[in-house]
Amino acid sequence: MEVMLPEDVNVVIETGGASLWHNDLVNAEKLQRWVYNSEGLQLVDEQPSASMEEAQTLADFLDFAKENYPAEKTAVVFWNHGGGSVSGASFDELYYNNSLTLDKMYQAFSGV
């Protein structure tokens, strides 16, 4: 958040899956979508809580980002320690600590 981004760069973020966030911005009871760009951080959308380990949750976020922030180049980063190719990523504290497996990632990316 300390990096000043060029005007043509948007970082689209979805928060969820944590029982507690250590800040006053993120609401753990919802999925929240944020954009960080040259104007700073803005909350741009909220959705009901959903499991971060579901392919559909990822696909919905990817669709949202693609529709609202189209780009010539796109990167996706999963933020957590992850379990590699065996256990996946996005372990969800709110939904039985399940994870998003590589198969589910493939399913979400293929659908978008």
All heavy atoms as an XYZ file, in Angstrom:
878
protein
N       0.817     -1.193      0.000
C       0.000      0.000      0.000
C       0.860      1.256      0.000
O       0.348      2.336     -0.205
C      -0.928      0.006      1.195
C      -1.840     -1.204      1.263
S      -2.816     -1.380     -0.204
C      -4.318     -0.752      0.377
N       2.132      1.098      0.227
C       3.021      2.250      0.239
C       3.575      2.547     -1.142
O       4.232      3.560     -1.337
C       4.155      2.015      1.235
C       3.652      1.920      2.666
C       4.746      1.608      3.657
O       5.930      1.657      3.286
O       4.417      1.324      4.809
N       3.307      1.678     -2.107
C       3.803      1.863     -3.464
C       2.840      2.747     -4.240
O       1.631      2.508     -4.257
C       3.948      0.500     -4.178
C       4.323      0.674     -5.627
C       4.939     -0.379     -3.450
N       3.376      3.779     -4.871
C       2.560      4.635     -5.743
C       2.468      3.960     -7.110
O       3.486      3.701     -7.744
C       3.188      6.015     -5.870
C       3.201      6.798     -4.566
S       1.553      7.071     -3.858
C       0.792      8.041     -5.140
N       1.258      3.656     -7.531
C       1.051      2.963     -8.798
C       0.834      3.950     -9.932
O       0.264      5.030     -9.721
C      -0.155      2.034     -8.693
C      -0.037      0.895     -7.690
C      -1.347      0.122     -7.614
C       1.099     -0.036     -8.073
N       1.228      3.586    -11.151
C       0.911      4.424    -12.308
C      -0.597      4.474    -12.522
O      -1.341      3.610    -12.048
C       1.590      3.700    -13.474
C       2.470      2.666    -12.882
C       2.008      2.416    -11.490
N      -1.065      5.464    -13.260
C      -2.509      5.642    -13.475
C      -3.152      4.472    -14.206
O      -4.353      4.268    -14.087
C      -2.763      6.935    -14.251
C      -2.522      8.174    -13.421
C      -2.915      9.448    -14.158
O      -3.684      9.378    -15.132
O      -2.445     10.512    -13.730
N      -2.390      3.711    -14.964
C      -2.975      2.635    -15.755
C      -2.874      1.259    -15.079
O      -3.044      0.229    -15.727
C      -2.344      2.595    -17.144
C      -0.848      2.314    -17.106
O      -0.235      2.431    -16.022
O      -0.292      1.987    -18.168
N      -2.614      1.234    -13.766
C      -2.512     -0.037    -13.036
C      -3.581     -0.086    -11.946
O      -3.705      0.834    -11.146
C      -1.109     -0.210    -12.400
C      -1.073     -1.458    -11.529
C      -0.044     -0.279    -13.487
N      -4.344     -1.174    -11.956
C      -5.331     -1.434    -10.910
C      -5.025     -2.776    -10.278
O      -4.833     -3.771    -10.977
C      -6.752     -1.500    -11.492
C      -7.240     -0.167    -11.948
O      -7.292      0.779    -11.174
N      -7.601     -0.070    -13.222
N      -4.992     -2.805     -8.957
C      -4.874     -4.059     -8.223
C      -6.247     -4.312     -7.619
O      -6.714     -3.552     -6.771
C      -3.794     -3.973     -7.123
C      -3.727     -5.279     -6.347
C      -2.439     -3.612     -7.726
N      -6.903     -5.364     -8.096
C      -8.242     -5.703     -7.629
C      -8.095     -6.812     -6.592
O      -7.444     -7.825     -6.835
C      -9.142     -6.152     -8.798
C     -10.571     -6.365     -8.332
C      -9.103     -5.134     -9.941
N      -8.693     -6.603     -5.436
C      -8.496     -7.474     -4.286
C      -9.848     -7.967     -3.779
O     -10.787     -7.187     -3.691
C      -7.801     -6.693     -3.148
C      -6.477     -6.093     -3.631
C      -7.612     -7.570     -1.912
C      -5.968     -4.964     -2.761
N      -9.928     -9.255     -3.452
C     -11.111     -9.765     -2.761
C     -10.668    -10.279     -1.400
O      -9.729    -11.064     -1.294
C     -11.787    -10.881     -3.546
C     -13.042    -11.396     -2.846
C     -13.901    -12.232     -3.752
O     -13.546    -13.419     -3.970
O     -14.901    -11.705     -4.250
N     -11.349     -9.814     -0.353
C     -11.043    -10.271      1.004
C     -12.150    -11.199      1.475
O     -13.325    -10.992      1.186
C     -10.913     -9.085      1.980
O     -12.117     -8.315      1.971
C      -9.736     -8.199      1.612
N     -11.761    -12.219      2.193
C     -12.705    -13.177      2.749
C     -11.927    -14.326      3.367
O     -10.706    -14.398      3.244
N     -12.632    -15.200      4.033
C     -12.021    -16.412      4.543
C     -11.300    -16.303      5.868
O     -10.788    -17.287      6.372
N     -11.258    -15.111      6.446
C     -10.593    -14.937      7.733
C     -11.633    -14.611      8.801
O     -12.555    -13.832      8.552
C      -9.556    -13.819      7.664
N     -11.468    -15.174      9.968
C     -12.412    -14.891     11.054
C     -12.148    -13.523     11.673
O     -13.021    -12.953     12.314
C     -12.340    -15.981     12.114
O     -11.027    -16.113     12.616
N     -10.931    -12.994     11.468
C     -10.567    -11.693     12.031
C      -9.526    -11.042     11.137
O      -8.584    -11.686     10.695
C      -9.985    -11.885     13.444
C      -9.437    -10.651     14.128
C     -10.572     -9.698     14.494
C      -8.660    -11.051     15.382
N      -9.722     -9.757     10.874
C      -8.735     -8.966     10.139
C      -8.145     -7.966     11.121
O      -8.865     -7.377     11.924
C      -9.391     -8.241      8.954
C      -9.828     -9.207      7.896
C     -11.013     -9.868      7.843
C      -9.080     -9.635      6.764
N     -11.064    -10.684      6.742
C      -9.885    -10.556      6.058
C      -7.818     -9.329      6.271
C      -9.460    -11.169      4.889
C      -7.401     -9.944      5.099
C      -8.218    -10.855      4.424
N      -6.868     -7.763     11.043
C      -6.176     -6.886     11.991
C      -6.103     -5.458     11.465
O      -5.025     -4.867     11.362
C      -4.781     -7.441     12.305
C      -4.846     -8.771     12.974
N      -5.129     -8.916     14.316
C      -4.710    -10.021     12.483
C      -5.151    -10.195     14.621
N      -4.900    -10.893     13.527
N      -7.263     -4.927     11.099
C      -7.386     -3.533     10.675
C      -8.838     -3.114     10.860
O      -9.695     -3.928     11.183
C      -6.925     -3.346      9.221
C      -7.771     -4.126      8.232
O      -8.985     -3.950      8.153
N      -7.145     -5.012      7.483
N      -9.103     -1.852     10.644
C     -10.458     -1.321     10.825
C     -11.238     -1.232      9.519
O     -12.344     -0.702      9.498
C     -10.388      0.074     11.460
C      -9.806      0.030     12.865
O      -9.970     -1.001     13.550
O      -9.183      1.033     13.280
N     -10.684     -1.757      8.421
C     -11.331     -1.631      7.120
C     -12.108     -2.870      6.693
O     -13.234     -2.784      6.244
C     -10.289     -1.307      6.042
C      -9.553      0.012      6.158
C      -8.467      0.112      5.095
C     -10.519      1.176      6.034
N     -11.491     -4.015      6.817
C     -12.048     -5.245      6.260
C     -13.083     -5.841      7.203
O     -12.838     -6.001      8.393
C     -10.936     -6.270      5.959
C     -11.526     -7.554      5.399
C      -9.913     -5.687      4.998
N     -14.244     -6.188      6.652
C     -15.331     -6.809      7.400
C     -15.261     -8.318      7.176
O     -15.459     -8.796      6.055
C     -16.670     -6.244      6.915
C     -17.846     -6.775      7.693
O     -17.787     -7.798      8.346
N     -18.955     -6.061      7.603
N     -14.997     -9.069      8.219
C     -14.849    -10.525      8.117
C     -16.173    -11.236      7.823
O     -16.161    -12.411      7.468
C     -14.234    -11.079      9.397
N     -17.291    -10.544      7.944
C     -18.588    -11.174      7.729
C     -19.048    -11.117      6.273
O     -20.109    -11.630      5.937
C     -19.625    -10.511      8.627
C     -19.324    -10.725     10.103
C     -20.305     -9.998     11.003
O     -21.282     -9.409     10.502
O     -20.086    -10.026     12.233
N     -18.258    -10.502      5.396
C     -18.627    -10.353      3.985
C     -17.422    -10.627      3.109
O     -16.284    -10.584      3.559
C     -19.081     -8.917      3.712
C     -20.261     -8.463      4.510
C     -20.564     -7.009      4.217
C     -21.725     -6.531      5.075
N     -22.065     -5.145      4.806
N     -17.685    -10.882      1.835
C     -16.639    -10.798      0.832
C     -16.593     -9.340      0.410
O     -17.641     -8.754      0.102
C     -16.951    -11.656     -0.391
C     -16.947    -13.164     -0.232
C     -17.252    -13.826     -1.560
C     -15.640    -13.662      0.326
N     -15.429     -8.759      0.425
C     -15.296     -7.370      0.003
C     -14.319     -7.304     -1.160
O     -13.334     -8.039     -1.200
C     -14.810     -6.494      1.156
C     -15.843     -6.352      2.257
C     -15.369     -5.438      3.371
O     -14.316     -5.653      3.946
N     -16.165     -4.418      3.661
N     -14.621     -6.404     -2.075
C     -13.767     -6.210     -3.239
C     -13.230     -4.789     -3.198
O     -13.991     -3.837     -3.028
C     -14.552     -6.487     -4.514
C     -14.931     -7.959     -4.591
C     -15.893     -8.251     -5.686
N     -16.170     -9.693     -5.726
C     -17.140    -10.221     -6.426
N     -17.927     -9.463     -7.160
N     -17.329    -11.517     -6.417
N     -11.939     -4.699     -3.346
C     -11.226     -3.447     -3.229
C     -10.421     -3.189     -4.496
O     -10.039     -4.123     -5.186
C     -10.240     -3.515     -2.060
C     -10.846     -3.889     -0.751
C     -11.190     -5.149     -0.315
C     -11.194     -3.001      0.308
N     -11.722     -5.084      0.942
C     -11.728     -3.777      1.361
C     -11.085     -1.632      0.482
C     -12.164     -3.229      2.554
C     -11.511     -1.075      1.681
C     -12.043     -1.865      2.697
N     -10.133     -1.937     -4.750
C      -9.204     -1.576     -5.818
C      -8.139     -0.676     -5.219
O      -8.453      0.282     -4.509
C      -9.916     -0.856     -6.988
C      -8.904     -0.285     -7.975
C     -10.835     -1.816     -7.699
N      -6.893     -1.042     -5.489
C      -5.761     -0.193     -5.118
C      -5.150      0.306     -6.408
O      -4.805     -0.490     -7.288
C      -4.732     -0.968     -4.294
C      -3.563     -0.108     -3.894
C      -3.740      0.986     -3.054
C      -2.294     -0.364     -4.371
C      -2.678      1.793     -2.697
C      -1.226      0.431     -4.012
C      -1.423      1.512     -3.181
O      -0.373      2.323     -2.824
N      -5.092      1.629     -6.561
C      -4.526      2.231     -7.765
C      -3.874      3.564     -7.406
O      -3.607      3.820     -6.230
C      -5.592      2.369     -8.856
C      -6.790      3.180     -8.424
O      -6.716      4.018     -7.527
N      -7.919      2.929     -9.065
N      -3.655      4.400     -8.398
C      -2.970      5.673     -8.157
C      -3.758      6.598     -7.229
O      -3.199      7.535     -6.669
C      -2.683      6.385     -9.485
O      -3.897      6.665    -10.158
N      -5.038      6.312     -7.038
C      -5.873      7.121     -6.142
C      -5.925      6.554     -4.725
O      -6.581      7.125     -3.854
C      -7.287      7.220     -6.718
C      -7.332      7.914     -8.064
C      -8.717      7.906     -8.680
O      -9.698      7.652     -7.945
O      -8.813      8.139     -9.884
N      -5.275      5.414     -4.492
C      -5.285      4.788     -3.175
C      -6.177      3.559     -3.148
O      -6.455      2.954     -4.172
N      -6.643      3.204     -1.965
C      -7.470      2.021     -1.756
C      -8.927      2.422     -1.625
O      -9.265      3.312     -0.851
C      -7.023      1.300     -0.476
C      -7.771      0.029     -0.105
C      -7.474     -1.086     -1.110
C      -7.400     -0.411      1.305
N      -9.786      1.748     -2.422
C     -11.221      2.023     -2.348
C     -11.995      0.710     -2.279
O     -11.699     -0.225     -3.010
C     -11.722      2.787     -3.585
C     -11.021      4.061     -3.912
C      -9.970      3.879     -4.992
O     -10.160      3.151     -5.943
N      -8.833      4.522     -4.832
N     -12.998      0.670     -1.415
C     -13.944     -0.436     -1.376
C     -14.912     -0.226     -2.526
O     -15.547      0.823     -2.624
C     -14.696     -0.464     -0.040
C     -15.761     -1.546      0.120
C     -15.155     -2.941      0.048
C     -16.514     -1.343      1.425
N     -15.021     -1.225     -3.420
C     -15.852     -1.036     -4.616
C     -17.037     -2.001     -4.692
O     -17.936     -1.796     -5.513
C     -15.010     -1.143     -5.909
C     -14.030      0.022     -6.000
C     -14.279     -2.470     -6.001
N     -17.062     -3.035     -3.831
C     -18.169     -3.986     -3.892
C     -18.167     -4.852     -2.632
O     -17.112     -5.106     -2.054
C     -18.023     -4.895     -5.126
C     -19.233     -5.777     -5.356
O     -20.370     -5.263     -5.360
O     -19.044     -6.996     -5.539
N     -19.354     -5.271     -2.223
C     -19.495     -6.212     -1.118
C     -20.469     -7.300     -1.534
O     -21.465     -7.035     -2.200
C     -20.015     -5.521      0.141
C     -19.023     -4.599      0.778
C     -19.512     -4.015      2.096
O     -20.735     -3.761      2.229
O     -18.684     -3.810      2.975
N     -20.157     -8.511     -1.120
C     -20.983     -9.668     -1.394
C     -21.207    -10.420     -0.088
O     -20.420    -10.287      0.855
C     -20.270    -10.596     -2.392
C     -20.011     -9.989     -3.753
C     -21.291     -9.753     -4.513
O     -22.178    -10.607     -4.559
N     -21.402     -8.581     -5.110
N     -22.253    -11.240     -0.025
C     -22.426    -12.073      1.172
C     -21.229    -13.010      1.339
O     -20.549    -13.341      0.366
C     -23.693    -12.874      0.870
C     -24.376    -12.155     -0.233
C     -23.314    -11.440     -1.006
N     -21.000    -13.444      2.559
C     -19.910    -14.376      2.825
C     -20.055    -15.619      1.948
O     -21.158    -16.103      1.697
C     -19.930    -14.776      4.304
O     -18.903    -15.691      4.579
N     -18.942    -16.116      1.477
C     -18.903    -17.339      0.672
C     -17.560    -18.012      0.920
O     -16.589    -17.356      1.284
C     -19.075    -17.023     -0.808
N     -17.512    -19.300      0.710
C     -16.287    -20.046      0.957
C     -15.226    -19.719     -0.080
O     -15.463    -19.820     -1.292
C     -16.568    -21.551      0.947
O     -15.363    -22.257      1.112
N     -14.046    -19.360      0.393
C     -12.938    -19.045     -0.496
C     -12.367    -20.299     -1.155
O     -11.549    -20.209     -2.053
C     -11.835    -18.317      0.273
C     -12.282    -16.995      0.881
S     -12.878    -15.798     -0.322
C     -11.329    -15.148     -0.920
N     -12.823    -21.477     -0.734
C     -12.326    -22.715     -1.329
C     -13.189    -23.203     -2.481
O     -12.885    -24.207     -3.099
C     -12.194    -23.811     -0.264
C     -13.466    -24.246      0.407
C     -14.141    -25.464     -0.205
O     -13.529    -26.203     -0.986
O     -15.318    -25.662      0.105
N     -14.219    -22.474     -2.805
C     -15.110    -22.879     -3.897
C     -14.647    -22.280     -5.229
O     -14.332    -21.085     -5.308
C     -16.541    -22.432     -3.615
C     -17.195    -23.144     -2.460
C     -17.438    -24.617     -2.741
O     -17.578    -25.014     -3.914
O     -17.479    -25.377     -1.757
N     -14.666    -23.084     -6.264
C     -14.304    -22.604     -7.597
C     -15.218    -21.454     -8.028
O     -14.763    -20.491     -8.655
C     -14.384    -23.748     -8.606
N     -16.482    -21.512     -7.661
C     -17.430    -20.477     -8.068
C     -17.111    -19.133     -7.420
O     -17.283    -18.080     -8.040
C     -18.867    -20.893     -7.747
C     -19.905    -19.970     -8.364
C     -19.810    -19.947     -9.895
O     -19.797    -20.990    -10.548
N     -19.724    -18.756    -10.472
N     -16.616    -19.130     -6.185
C     -16.236    -17.880     -5.521
C     -15.102    -17.218     -6.285
O     -15.134    -16.007     -6.549
C     -15.817    -18.141     -4.062
O     -16.887    -18.793     -3.379
C     -15.469    -16.852     -3.335
N     -14.110    -17.999     -6.680
C     -13.004    -17.459     -7.478
C     -13.497    -17.004     -8.841
O     -13.155    -15.911     -9.300
C     -11.895    -18.506     -7.623
C     -10.739    -18.131     -8.548
C     -10.052    -16.842     -8.099
C      -9.737    -19.285     -8.636
N     -14.325    -17.801     -9.495
C     -14.834    -17.437    -10.822
C     -15.641    -16.143    -10.766
O     -15.505    -15.277    -11.652
C     -15.683    -18.576    -11.393
N     -16.464    -15.978     -9.732
C     -17.242    -14.742     -9.593
C     -16.329    -13.526     -9.448
O     -16.573    -12.477    -10.027
C     -18.182    -14.830     -8.385
C     -19.319    -15.806     -8.594
O     -19.565    -16.235     -9.736
O     -19.962    -16.168     -7.580
N     -15.263    -13.671     -8.657
C     -14.310    -12.574     -8.491
C     -13.589    -12.273     -9.810
O     -13.448    -11.118    -10.198
C     -13.296    -12.893     -7.389
C     -12.170    -11.910     -7.331
C     -12.405    -10.592     -6.978
C     -10.879    -12.286     -7.646
C     -11.370     -9.663     -6.941
C      -9.837    -11.377     -7.606
C     -10.080    -10.063     -7.254
N     -13.141    -13.304    -10.509
C     -12.459    -13.095    -11.780
C     -13.381    -12.412    -12.786
O     -12.949    -11.506    -13.518
C     -11.944    -14.424    -12.335
C     -10.866    -15.129    -11.517
C     -10.602    -16.525    -12.072
C      -9.592    -14.306    -11.444
N     -14.647    -12.826    -12.835
C     -15.627    -12.172    -13.714
C     -15.790    -10.701    -13.343
O     -15.835     -9.832    -14.221
C     -16.990    -12.861    -13.627
C     -17.095    -14.092    -14.500
O     -16.385    -14.180    -15.519
O     -17.904    -14.981    -14.163
N     -15.903    -10.419    -12.049
C     -16.046     -9.040    -11.578
C     -14.853     -8.192    -12.015
O     -15.023     -7.094    -12.551
C     -16.173     -9.022    -10.051
C     -16.110     -7.650     -9.462
C     -17.242     -6.850     -9.408
C     -14.912     -7.136     -8.983
C     -17.186     -5.563     -8.885
C     -14.846     -5.859     -8.452
C     -15.980     -5.066     -8.407
N     -13.660     -8.703    -11.796
C     -12.454     -7.942    -12.153
C     -12.357     -7.742    -13.657
O     -12.043     -6.638    -14.129
C     -11.213     -8.655    -11.621
N     -12.651     -8.777    -14.411
C     -12.573     -8.697    -15.877
C     -13.585     -7.698    -16.435
O     -13.271     -6.915    -17.330
C     -12.813    -10.089    -16.465
C     -12.707    -10.165    -17.955
C     -12.914    -11.596    -18.415
C     -12.920    -11.717    -19.907
N     -13.178    -13.085    -20.361
N     -14.796     -7.710    -15.889
C     -15.854     -6.826    -16.370
C     -15.620     -5.369    -15.972
O     -15.827     -4.455    -16.766
C     -17.201     -7.289    -15.826
C     -18.377     -6.443    -16.296
C     -19.694     -6.954    -15.758
O     -19.894     -8.184    -15.729
O     -20.533     -6.115    -15.380
N     -15.170     -5.142    -14.757
C     -15.054     -3.786    -14.236
C     -13.679     -3.156    -14.411
O     -13.553     -1.929    -14.354
C     -15.435     -3.773    -12.756
C     -16.896     -4.068    -12.563
O     -17.747     -3.221    -12.783
N     -17.206     -5.292    -12.167
N     -12.661     -3.976    -14.594
C     -11.289     -3.475    -14.723
C     -10.570     -4.239    -15.833
O      -9.585     -4.939    -15.586
C     -10.538     -3.605    -13.386
C     -11.253     -2.872    -12.289
C     -12.165     -3.518    -11.462
C     -11.073     -1.501    -12.115
C     -12.866     -2.828    -10.480
C     -11.764     -0.799    -11.135
C     -12.656     -1.479    -10.330
O     -13.352     -0.784     -9.366
N     -11.058     -4.125    -17.075
C     -10.426     -4.859    -18.178
C      -8.965     -4.427    -18.333
O      -8.620     -3.277    -18.070
C     -11.268     -4.473    -19.398
C     -11.977     -3.224    -19.018
C     -12.122     -3.238    -17.530
N      -8.136     -5.376    -18.743
C      -6.710     -5.088    -18.845
C      -6.078     -5.912    -19.955
O      -6.554     -7.000    -20.295
C      -6.030     -5.395    -17.521
N      -4.998     -5.387    -20.521
C      -4.231     -6.142    -21.502
C      -3.415     -7.240    -20.835
O      -3.181     -8.296    -21.416
C      -3.292     -5.202    -22.263
C      -4.012     -4.249    -23.189
C      -3.050     -3.343    -23.930
O      -1.863     -3.714    -24.089
O      -3.475     -2.259    -24.340
N      -2.959     -6.976    -19.615
C      -2.163     -7.955    -18.872
C      -2.796     -8.146    -17.500
O      -3.178     -7.189    -16.843
C      -0.726     -7.473    -18.711
C      -0.016     -7.322    -20.029
C       1.371     -6.792    -19.843
C       2.017     -6.574    -21.198
N       3.352     -5.994    -21.071
N      -2.883     -9.406    -17.081
C      -3.521     -9.736    -15.808
C      -2.663    -10.753    -15.058
O      -2.102    -11.660    -15.671
C      -4.916    -10.346    -16.057
O      -5.695     -9.426    -16.802
C      -5.617    -10.677    -14.765
N      -2.597    -10.597    -13.758
C      -1.938    -11.570    -12.894
C      -2.875    -11.871    -11.740
O      -3.639    -11.009    -11.310
C      -0.609    -11.014    -12.360
N      -2.824    -13.084    -11.250
C      -3.628    -13.480    -10.093
C      -2.675    -13.975     -9.018
O      -1.816    -14.818     -9.278
C      -4.649    -14.578    -10.455
C      -5.409    -15.039     -9.227
C      -5.597    -14.086    -11.533
N      -2.835    -13.432     -7.813
C      -2.012    -13.833     -6.681
C      -2.928    -14.340     -5.577
O      -3.890    -13.668     -5.221
C      -1.184    -12.629     -6.147
C      -0.389    -13.028     -4.909
C      -0.268    -12.084     -7.238
N      -2.641    -15.522     -5.060
C      -3.372    -16.062     -3.919
C      -2.561    -15.750     -2.679
O      -1.409    -16.175     -2.560
C      -3.565    -17.578     -4.057
C      -4.440    -17.942     -5.212
C      -3.896    -18.272     -6.439
C      -5.813    -17.930     -5.082
C      -4.698    -18.596     -7.513
C      -6.630    -18.250     -6.149
C      -6.066    -18.586     -7.370
N      -3.162    -15.040     -1.752
C      -2.450    -14.590     -0.568
C      -2.755    -15.495      0.615
O      -3.844    -15.474      1.166
C      -2.830    -13.151     -0.258
C      -2.286    -12.612      1.011
C      -1.032    -12.785      1.527
C      -2.971    -11.800      1.959
N      -0.899    -12.126      2.710
C      -2.091    -11.504      3.007
C      -4.258    -11.279      2.021
C      -2.444    -10.724      4.092
C      -4.599    -10.507      3.103
C      -3.694    -10.235      4.121
N      -1.847    -16.319      0.964
C      -1.774    -17.086      2.202
C      -0.579    -18.011      2.069
O       0.097    -18.023      1.055
C      -3.075    -17.823      2.536
C      -3.285    -19.100      1.756
O      -2.563    -19.426      0.836
N      -4.313    -19.835      2.109
N      -0.310    -18.781      3.057
C       0.863    -19.646      2.992
C       0.655    -20.784      2.006
O       1.592    -21.264      1.401
C       1.209    -20.180      4.378
C       1.602    -19.097      5.312
N       2.811    -18.468      5.230
C       0.945    -18.497      6.326
C       2.890    -17.542      6.165
N       1.762    -17.534      6.849
N      -0.567    -21.204      1.847
C      -0.884    -22.228      0.866
C      -0.335    -23.596      1.214
O       0.444    -23.770      2.135
N      -0.772    -24.555      0.448
C      -0.349    -25.936      0.661
C       0.270    -26.535     -0.580
O       0.359    -27.747     -0.702
N       0.654    -25.684     -1.530
C       1.293    -26.181     -2.735
C       0.353    -26.992     -3.605
O      -0.863    -26.871     -3.535
N       0.942    -27.839     -4.421
C       0.144    -28.616     -5.369
C      -0.691    -29.696     -4.683
O      -1.641    -30.203     -5.262
C       1.054    -29.253     -6.419
O       1.991    -30.111     -5.795
N      -0.365    -30.016     -3.437
C      -1.117    -31.054     -2.722
C      -2.385    -30.494     -2.093
O      -3.469    -31.038     -2.255
C      -0.233    -31.717     -1.639
C      -1.030    -32.708     -0.819
C       0.965    -32.391     -2.290
N      -2.265    -29.377     -1.383
C      -3.398    -28.853     -0.614
C      -4.004    -27.571     -1.172
O      -5.023    -27.119     -0.678
C      -2.965    -28.598      0.833
O      -2.535    -29.791      1.430
N      -3.388    -26.955     -2.141
C      -3.949    -25.756     -2.742
C      -3.662    -24.494     -1.952
O      -2.635    -24.362     -1.306
N      -4.604    -23.546     -1.990
C      -4.435    -22.235     -1.364
C      -5.775    -21.758     -0.828
O      -6.783    -22.441     -0.948
C      -3.878    -21.237     -2.375
N      -5.779    -20.567     -0.271
C      -7.004    -19.914      0.201
C      -7.736    -20.741      1.251
O      -8.941    -20.946      1.175
C      -7.939    -19.595     -0.971
O      -7.305    -18.738     -1.882
N      -7.008    -21.192      2.237
C      -7.637    -21.910      3.348
C      -8.635    -20.976      4.033
O      -8.311    -19.850      4.358
C      -6.585    -22.401      4.344
C      -5.763    -23.525      3.804
C      -4.670    -23.275      2.993
C      -6.111    -24.830      4.084
C      -3.920    -24.312      2.475
C      -5.362    -25.876      3.569
C      -4.261    -25.622      2.759
N      -9.847    -21.425      4.211
C     -10.933    -20.586      4.685
C     -11.277    -20.908      6.139
O     -11.808    -21.978      6.438
C     -12.158    -20.786      3.794
C     -13.204    -19.723      4.001
O     -13.540    -19.444      5.176
O     -13.691    -19.178      3.007
N     -10.966    -19.978      7.032
C     -11.230    -20.165      8.457
C     -12.719    -20.221      8.776
O     -13.119    -20.755      9.800
C     -10.618    -19.012      9.267
C      -9.126    -18.954      9.223
C      -8.565    -17.745      9.946
O      -9.337    -16.903     10.465
O      -7.331    -17.630      9.998
N     -13.540    -19.665      7.911
C     -14.979    -19.595      8.167
C     -15.730    -20.826      7.667
O     -16.857    -21.073      8.083
C     -15.559    -18.340      7.509
C     -14.913    -17.020      7.921
C     -15.494    -15.873      7.114
C     -15.076    -16.785      9.405
N     -15.127    -21.557      6.760
C     -15.783    -22.717      6.158
C     -14.887    -23.952      6.301
O     -14.287    -24.421      5.337
C     -16.130    -22.443      4.695
C     -17.175    -21.369      4.538
C     -16.816    -20.023      4.449
C     -18.524    -21.688      4.502
C     -17.788    -19.024      4.331
C     -19.496    -20.703      4.382
C     -19.115    -19.383      4.296
O     -20.071    -18.395      4.174
N     -14.758    -24.437      7.516
C     -14.103    -25.705      7.829
C     -12.620    -25.751      7.458
O     -12.057    -26.821      7.312
C     -14.850    -26.875      7.178
C     -16.323    -26.835      7.439
C     -17.216    -26.512      6.426
C     -16.830    -27.074      8.712
C     -18.579    -26.440      6.670
C     -18.193    -27.017      8.966
C     -19.060    -26.697      7.934
O     -20.406    -26.632      8.179
N     -12.006    -24.603      7.238
C     -10.583    -24.510      6.907
C     -10.237    -25.275      5.634
O      -9.115    -25.761      5.471
C      -9.720    -24.979      8.082
C      -8.510    -24.103      8.272
O      -8.453    -22.981      7.785
N      -7.529    -24.608      8.985
N     -11.214    -25.415      4.743
C     -10.977    -26.075      3.466
C     -10.151    -25.164      2.569
O     -10.056    -23.963      2.786
C     -12.303    -26.417      2.785
C     -13.017    -27.544      3.490
O     -12.399    -28.391      4.116
N     -14.332    -27.558      3.391
N      -9.573    -25.742      1.519
C      -8.719    -24.967      0.626
C      -9.184    -25.068     -0.820
O      -9.908    -25.980     -1.201
C      -7.274    -25.446      0.729
O      -7.156    -26.769      0.234
N      -8.724    -24.121     -1.603
C      -8.986    -24.078     -3.035
C      -7.926    -24.931     -3.722
O      -6.757    -24.551     -3.786
C      -8.919    -22.627     -3.522
C      -9.279    -22.327     -4.961
C     -10.748    -22.623     -5.215
C      -8.983    -20.870     -5.271
N      -8.315    -26.091     -4.220
C      -7.360    -27.009     -4.840
C      -6.995    -26.546     -6.243
O      -7.670    -25.686     -6.837
C      -7.952    -28.420     -4.927
O      -9.104    -28.380     -5.795
C      -8.347    -28.966     -3.557
N      -5.936    -27.134     -6.788
C      -5.534    -26.801     -8.154
C      -6.639    -27.124     -9.151
O      -6.851    -26.384    -10.117
C      -4.246    -27.532     -8.525
C      -2.997    -27.111     -7.763
C      -1.789    -27.933     -8.227
C      -2.717    -25.637     -7.919
N      -7.365    -28.224     -8.925
C      -8.490    -28.569     -9.803
C      -9.561    -27.493     -9.791
O     -10.115    -27.128    -10.827
C      -9.098    -29.920     -9.413
C      -8.221    -31.104     -9.764
O      -7.334    -30.958    -10.632
O      -8.430    -32.183     -9.185
N      -9.860    -26.974     -8.601
C     -10.876    -25.924     -8.494
C     -10.381    -24.615     -9.113
O     -11.149    -23.891     -9.739
C     -11.268    -25.696     -7.035
C     -12.040    -26.865     -6.438
C     -12.335    -26.617     -4.976
C     -13.011    -27.807     -4.341
N     -13.233    -27.596     -2.899
N      -9.095    -24.322     -8.962
C      -8.528    -23.143     -9.628
C      -8.660    -23.283    -11.139
O      -9.086    -22.343    -11.822
C      -7.042    -22.967     -9.263
C      -6.782    -22.535     -7.867
S      -4.983    -22.427     -7.625
C      -4.895    -22.587     -5.849
N      -8.312    -24.442    -11.650
C      -8.403    -24.696    -13.092
C      -9.851    -24.533    -13.569
O     -10.108    -23.919    -14.604
C      -7.876    -26.100    -13.420
C      -7.949    -26.417    -14.887
C      -6.987    -25.931    -15.772
C      -8.981    -27.190    -15.396
C      -7.070    -26.206    -17.120
C      -9.064    -27.471    -16.754
C      -8.104    -26.975    -17.609
O      -8.187    -27.251    -18.948
N     -10.772    -25.055    -12.797
C     -12.187    -24.953    -13.143
C     -12.609    -23.477    -13.213
O     -13.283    -23.072    -14.157
C     -13.016    -25.692    -12.096
C     -14.502    -25.659    -12.318
C     -15.264    -26.356    -11.183
O     -14.690    -26.982    -10.301
N     -16.578    -26.206    -11.200
N     -12.202    -22.669    -12.230
C     -12.572    -21.254    -12.217
C     -11.939    -20.505    -13.382
O     -12.611    -19.746    -14.070
C     -12.149    -20.622    -10.896
N     -10.652    -20.716    -13.598
C      -9.960    -20.012    -14.689
C     -10.509    -20.439    -16.047
O     -10.659    -19.604    -16.948
C      -8.453    -20.270    -14.646
C      -7.746    -19.517    -13.545
C      -7.036    -20.198    -12.576
C      -7.799    -18.128    -13.486
C      -6.383    -19.506    -11.556
C      -7.151    -17.437    -12.484
C      -6.438    -18.124    -11.517
N     -10.837    -21.700    -16.222
C     -11.381    -22.190    -17.495
C     -12.734    -21.584    -17.794
O     -13.079    -21.351    -18.953
C     -11.505    -23.714    -17.468
O     -10.250    -24.315    -17.343
N     -13.511    -21.340    -16.751
C     -14.848    -20.783    -16.939
C     -14.834    -19.293    -17.264
O     -15.812    -18.749    -17.756
N     -13.747    -18.626    -16.970
C     -13.649    -17.193    -17.203
C     -12.745    -16.963    -18.387
O     -12.778    -16.099    -19.127
C     -13.106    -16.459    -15.944
C     -12.941    -14.977    -16.197
C     -14.023    -16.700    -14.766
